[in-house]
């Protein structure tokens, strides 16, 4: 039983660390997004403006 209890506590602690790491990555991700906005925005805009269908737009 003690092994199961220790394993459960370790799993809960590991899950908590994963949650904290995910929150930290999200926070730093926002900073990196603002720093790399010049590089990433044109690529995203190009992908958004690309036609979703294989046929060209009617103009």
FENZI-V127713 format. One record per backbone hydrogen bond with DSSP energy under -0.5 kcal/mol. NH is the residue of the N-H (numbers start at 0). CO is the residue of the C=O. E is the energy in kcal/mol with one decimal. If there is no record, write none. Layout:
<<NH:CO:E> <NH:CO:E>>
//
This chain:
<<4:0:-2.5> <5:1:-2.8> <6:2:-2.6> <7:3:-2.6> <8:4:-2.6> <9:5:-2.6> <10:6:-2.5> <11:7:-2.5> <12:8:-2.5> <13:9:-2.6> <14:10:-2.6> <15:11:-2.3> <16:12:-2.3> <17:13:-2.3> <18:14:-2.3> <19:15:-2.4> <20:16:-2.7> <21:17:-2.6> <22:18:-2.3> <23:19:-2.4> <24:20:-2.6> <25:21:-2.2> <26:22:-2.3> <27:23:-2.7> <28:24:-2.3> <29:25:-1.8> <30:26:-1.4> <31:27:-2.8> <32:28:-2.3> <33:29:-2.0> <34:30:-2.2> <35:31:-2.8> <36:33:-0.7> <39:35:-2.5> <40:36:-2.2> <41:37:-0.6> <42:38:-0.7> <43:39:-2.3> <44:40:-2.8> <45:41:-2.5> <46:42:-2.1> <47:43:-2.4> <48:44:-2.5> <49:45:-0.9> <58:56:-0.7>>
//
